[in-house]
Amino acid sequence: MRTLLLATNNSGKLREIQAILKNVYPRVLTLKEAGLELDVEEDGNTFEANALKKAREAARISGMDALADDSGLCVDALGGRPGVYSARYAGEHATDEENNQKLLLELRDVPAGQRGAAYACCIALCRAEGSSLVAH
């Protein structure tokens, strides 16, 4: 049976990926279910760099195909920030609320009609034998 390692412990992501990929990977495991820990510094300048880094390391330590993602909010008026720093925008261990408060503070002088933003996501699949696929 083909197994995919999902480089997260997020149970919501697990359910979504299982539903999407059930015909390709009948078995999808989280890091915890695989008995693995993954501590990859997301120091890339792009969502793709971070997703690939996590997926490659997960495939390397597990010997399985691995899937990882990186995502964030890109605000036009802030030149695309917070972008790859979305999860730690207000600091390394900031909560979602703290990140949101910092974002709203930075947008305080920006008129409502000029607060355009987009959610960006990159997913990387790294196969155990070394090939990779990326989707944005």
Protein Blocks (a to p, Z undefined) as FASTA:
>chain_A
ZZddddbfbfklmmmmmmmmmmmmmbacdfklnopacddddfbfbfklmmmmmmmmmmmm
nopacdddddddddfklnopakjmlmmmnojklcfklmmmmmmmmmmmgcfklmgccddd
ddddddfklpacddZZ
